[in-house]
């Protein structure tokens, strides 16, 4: 998921979210969902105090500076991803770790797409 952070930081020079093409906005929402999933699984395995992916989500929103409606959509996507992963994995076991790896790959792919839209 380090690539996710890199993409989020690369976006800092980008236009605000509301000025982005619909496909890019959809990718941002997908990334928010993925960050929510990653946050749930990381908390499940690292403990409730781990806020790494939540902090990255907050930073992405700060960088993107979306209008209120899109900001709410991004946080809704994050929360849906979080709740889904939290519900699917009640403990940190091999299945949760495998899912975290799949989610990391998805985040990496989304980040690469976004990095190409600068």
N, C-alpha and C positions, 0 to 999 in steps of 0.2 A: 504494500500500500504506500510505500515511499514515493512511487510515481504519482500517486494521487496528490500528495503534498506538493510535489514539484509542479504539477499541472495547476494546482490552485495558486501557487506563487507566480507561475507564468501568466496567469490571467490578470495579474495586477495591472498590467498596462493595457488591458482590453477595454472595450466600450462597456458601458453599464449594461446590465442584463436586459433591460427593456429595449435596448437598441439592437439586440442580437436577433438573428434569424430564428424562426420558430423551431427549426431542427436543433439549433444550438441550445435554445431554452429547454427543449425536451431532453437533451443530453445532460444539461445541468440538473434537471429534476431527477433523471435516472441516477446521476452521481450522488445526489442528496439521499436518495433511497438506499443506494449501496453503502454510503457512509453510515446511515442508520443501522443497516444490517451489521456492518463491521463493528460499530459501537456496541451493539447488544452482545455480540459474540466475544468481543474483547473484554467487556465487563464480566461476562459469564466466566471467562477463563482467568482474568487478571484481578478481578475484584471490583466491587461497586465504585470504588474511588477512582478507577481508571477513566479518564475523560479525554483521551487522545483524539478519538474520531469525532466526538462532539465538538471539541475545540477546533478541529479542522473544518467542520461544517460551519461553525460561527465565522471562522476566518474567510471561508469561501463567500459567504453572504456579505461580509464586510467589503471584500474585494469587488464583488459583482455590483454592489449597490443597487439591488433590484427595487422596483416600485413595491408598494405595500402588498398588492395582490400577488405578485410573483414571489415576494419574500415569504408570504404565508404558504404559497404552494410548495416552495422549497422545504420549509420546515414541516409541512404536512407529509411530504414525500419521505423526509428523514424519519419522522415518527412512525409512519406505516412500515418502513423497512425495519426499524428498531423493534416494533411490536411483533412483527412477523418472525424475526429471527429469535427473539426472546421466547416466544410461544413455542417455536419449533424445537428449541434446544434448552431444556430445563437445567442441564448441567454441562460442564466442560468435559466432554468425552471425545473419543476419536472421531465420531460423526460431526461434532461441533467444530473440531479443528479442521476436518476436511472441508466443511462448509465455509469456514473462514478463509481457507486457501482459495476456494472457488470464487468467493466474493472479492478477495484481493485481486484475482486475475480480472474479474469484471471491472473493478475500479481502475485498474491499470489500463484496460482497453478504453474505457470512457475518458480517462485522463489524456490518453494519446489523441483521441478524437478532438477533445477540447483544445489541446495544445496546437493542433493543426488549424484551428479557426482564428488564431490570433491575427 
